[in-house]
Amino acid sequence: MIKRLSLKDGEYLVKLARKSVEYFIQSSGDLLKVSEEDVPKILCEKMGVFVTINRVRIKDDKVISKELRGCIGFPYPIKPLYEATIEAAVEAAFNDPRFPPLGYEELKSVIFEVTVLSQPEEIRVNHPLEYLRKIKIGRDGLIIERELYKGLLLPQVPVEYNWSVEEFLMHLCLKAGLPPNSWLDKNTKIYRFEGVIFVETVPEGPVIKEELEIK
């Protein structure tokens, strides 16, 4: 389903994410309301989505560095995509526990990134070491579950940090609050999903579809 999303759809979602945050600030805490009639039909379908906000430095109209400022979303398709994007954008901007709420003055120094997720599926293995050949960097995002512990990393994360599959799994464990070797425990479940990534090239600038190199 996510493969059907066009660049035009992605532009709509990224602009919607930014507009939702701006509106939340200007309205003192209200969620942006959008009529479903005004939304492209495919964006009314239920899909998982994450909104990432990065603080950036610009030189010669290009991003030369970026730093995470917030990232929250819905791993599973429980809401229409446009609604999930509005809510995820606001949560990423104001309720990510790792960061203080985003200020209005920051809006011109951050870029918005929207990652639309495929349905997560469990990676079934006979032995945990099989994960090392079944997971592809640049293609797969991962979710880990073990008892009450859960964690998720988007497919672009290991690419940005140049991780191996083993490093990806270790950091996934740490994200869930587990010891880094917990992926080797047979009671641990690992799920994978794919993502379509749309991102601003500069704050309030053109939107592109980001293609990751698969390793």
N, C-alpha and C positions, 0 to 999 in steps of 0.2 A: 504493500500500500504506500509506504513512504517513497518508493521509487517514482511514484506518479507526481510528486510535488515538483512544480516548475520553479524557475528563478523568480518569476512574478509572484508566485505563492510565498516564497521565502522573503521577498521584499515586503510583502504585506505583513508577515508575521514579525519581522524585525522592527518595522516601523510601529506595529501595534504594541510590541513590548516596550519600546521607548515612550510612546504616547501614554501607555498605561501608568508608567512611573511618574511622568510629568503630571498627569491628571491627579494621581494620588496625592502628590505634594500640593498642587494648587487647590484641590478641593478639601484639604485637611483630613484625608483619610478615606475617601470614597473610591470604590472600584469603578473603572471605566465601564460604561454600558454600551454594548454594540448590538444593533439589530441584526439578527441572523440573515435577514433578507439582503443585507448589504455585504455579506461575507461570501467569498468564493465557496462554492458548494463543497469542494474537497476539504476545506478547512473546518467544515461543520461536522466532519466525521470524528469519531473518538480515536485519539492517538496519544501516546506518551510524548512528553516534551520537557526539555530543560532549558532554562534561560540563564546564560552566563553573562556577567558584567565584568569587564576588564578596564582598569585604569591604564591609560596609555600615554606615552610621550611621542610627540610628533616632530619630525624634522623634514623639511622640504616636502610637506604634504604627505608624508608616509609615516606609518607607525614604526618606531625604532625599538620600542620596548613595551611590554605590557605586564600588568600585575593583577591577579585576581582580586575582584572587589565584591563578588557575590555569585552564588550559583545554587539554584534550587529548582526542582521540577517534579514531574509526575512520571515515574518509571513505567506505569501501566496505562492502557487506554481507557480511562474511567470518565473522561470529560470530552466534549467537543474540543477540537484542537485550538480554536481561537479563544475559547473560554479558559482552557488550561494555560495558554500562553499569557493571557492577562494576569491570571493569579500567580503563575510562576515568576513573572517579571516583578511583581510587587513583593513577593516573598524574597526573591533574590536581592532586591534593593534595600529592603527594610527589616527582614527577619532572619537573615543568615546569621547564626549565632557566632560566627567567626569574625564578624565585622560590625562596626557601628552603622546605624541607618544612613543611607545615602542622602547627601545634602543637595539642594537645588543647584548650588554653585558647582557641583561636581559633574553635572550632566554634560557639560561641554568638554570634559576630559575623560569620558568613558565611552567604550564601544559596547554595543549589545550583540549577543550571539544567541541564536535559537537553534537547538538541536532537536529534531523530531525523531522519535525512537520507534523501531519496529517492536513487535511483541516479544518480550524476553522469553527465551526457551532454555531449559536446563541442559547443560552439557553432560551427557551420560558417559561415564568411564568405568572400566573395570579396576583401574588403579589410578590414583591421582596424578602420577607422572605423565599420564596420557594427555593431561591438559596442555602440556608444553608443546605438543604438536597439533592439537585441535584448535588452539586459539591463534588468531592472526592479528598482529599489530596493524593498526590502521583500518581494520574492518570491524573488529569486535569491541563493543563496550561490555563491561562485566558487572554483575551483581553477585554478592556473596551473602549466604545465609547460614547461620549456625546458632541454633537455639534462639535467643532473643537478639542476637547481634546481626546487623545488616549493614551493607555498605555498597556503594555504586561508584564506578568511575566511567566517564564518557570515553568513546573511542579516540578522541583527539588528545586525551591526556598522556598516554604512553608515547605518542608521537612527539608531543611538545618536549617531553623530558628524555627522549631517546632511550626508553626502557626496553629491556628484553621481556619476553613473555614471563619469565620467572620473576623479574622485578615488578612487572605489572601485577602479578598475583600477590606478591608480598605487600605492595602498597595498598592493594585492595583490602587485604586483611587489616592493615593498620587503619584504613579509613573506617572500617567497621568496629574498631576498638579491640581487635583480636591480635594475638601474637602473629608475627609475619609468616610463620610457617604453618599457619592453621589450614591453608589450602590443601596440605598433605593429609589432613585428617579425613577419614572416610565418612564422618558424620557431617562434614561441611558440603554444602551445595553451591555450585557455581552456575550462574545463568549468563547467557550472552545475548546481545542485541546489536543491531546495526543502527547507524544514525545518519541523517541527512542534515548537514550543517550550513546555516546561513549566517553571515556576519557582516557588520559594517566595516568598511575599509578604513574609515576615520570617523570620529564622532559626528553623528548626523549626516554621514556621507553615503556614497553608493553602497549597495549590498551585493555581495558575491556568494556563490555557492562554493564552499571550501572542499576541495578534493584531497583526501589523505592518501599517502603512498602506503600500499599494503605490503607488509614484510612477512 
